[in-house]
C-alpha cells in the first residue's frame, strides 16, 4: 500500500484528523490517539490488538507485522505500510474507531455502511 492509500483509508473514518503525537505525525479522533506513522521503519502503530493476536500476526507475516521494545507492554502491533493489505488496515482501524469514537458517531457510521 502507498502512503496516499494509507492516508485515504485512515481519513475515511468520520472525525479523524491529522495531528501530532509525541512529536510525530499521527491521526487523532476526538483528540485521542487513533494511529501514527513511524518514519523509522515506515510503519503504523495499530491499537486494539491483543497480545495473543499480535504474536500470531508477527509469526504469520513477519515482513508486515513487528514490534519494538517500546510497544511490548501495549495492546498494539506495528505494521509496515508497504506490506500491509488495505483491507487489513481498515479492519484494524475499525476496532480503534469503535473504541474511541462517540457512540452516536459509531451508530451514524454503521448506518452509512
C-alpha positions in Angstrom: 0.0 0.0 0.0 1.2 3.5 -0.7 1.3 6.4 1.8 -1.5 8.1 -0.1 -3.7 4.9 0.0 -3.0 4.6 3.7 -3.8 8.2 4.4 -7.1 7.9 2.4 -8.1 4.9 4.5 -7.3 6.5 7.8 -9.1 9.7 7.0 -12.2 7.8 5.7 -13.3 7.4 9.3 -15.5 10.2 10.4 -13.9 12.8 12.6 -10.3 11.6 12.1 -7.8 14.4 11.7 -4.1 14.7 11.1 -2.2 15.7 14.2 1.0 15.1 16.2 1.7 12.5 18.9 5.0 12.6 20.7 6.3 15.0 18.1 5.5 12.6 15.3 2.8 12.7 12.5 -0.3 11.0 13.7 -4.0 10.8 13.3 -6.5 11.6 16.1 -10.2 11.2 16.7 -11.9 13.4 19.3 -8.4 14.5 20.4 -7.5 10.9 21.1 -4.7 8.8 19.5 -6.0 6.9 16.5 -2.8 5.8 14.8 0.6 7.2 14.0 3.3 6.9 11.4 6.7 5.6 12.5 9.2 7.1 10.0 11.9 5.0 11.5 10.6 1.8 9.9 7.8 3.2 7.7 5.2 1.5 9.9 1.8 2.4 11.5 1.0 1.8 15.2 -2.2 -0.2 15.2 -4.0 -0.3 18.5 -6.6 -2.7 20.0 -4.6 -5.8 19.2 -4.4 -8.4 21.9 -1.0 -9.8 22.9 -2.0 -13.2 21.6 -3.2 -11.8 18.2 0.0 -9.7 18.0 2.1 -12.8 18.4 0.1 -14.7 15.8 0.3 -11.8 13.3 4.1 -11.5 13.7 4.6 -15.2 13.3 2.3 -15.4 10.2 3.5 -12.3 8.5 6.9 -11.2 9.9 7.5 -9.0 6.9 4.4 -6.9 7.7 3.9 -7.1 11.4 6.6 -6.4 14.0 7.2 -4.8 17.4 9.8 -2.7 19.2 10.7 -2.9 22.9 8.8 0.4 23.5 5.5 -1.2 22.5 5.8 -4.6 24.1 3.6 -3.6 27.1 0.8 -2.1 24.9 -2.0 -3.9 23.1 -0.8 -3.0 19.7 1.3 -4.1 16.7 3.4 -2.2 14.2 2.6 -2.8 10.5 4.9 -1.9 7.6 2.8 0.3 5.3 4.3 -1.1 2.1 3.4 -4.7 3.0 0.0 -4.1 4.8 -3.1 -5.0 2.9 -5.6 -2.1 2.6 -8.5 -4.4 3.9 -6.4 -5.4 6.9 -5.7 -1.7 7.7 -9.5 -0.9 7.5 -10.2 -3.8 9.9 -7.6 -2.7 12.5 -8.8 0.9 12.3 -12.4 -0.1 12.6 -11.6 -1.6 16.0 -9.9 1.6 17.2 -12.7 3.8 15.8 -15.3 1.8 17.7 -13.2 2.2 20.9 -12.6 6.0 20.7 -15.4 7.5 18.7 -18.5 8.7 20.4 -21.4 6.2 20.4 -23.5 8.5 18.2 -20.7 8.7 15.6 -20.3 4.9 15.5 -24.0 4.5 15.1 -24.1 7.0 12.2 -21.1 5.4 10.6 -22.6 2.0 10.8 -25.9 3.3 9.3 -24.0 4.7 6.3 -22.2 1.5 5.5 
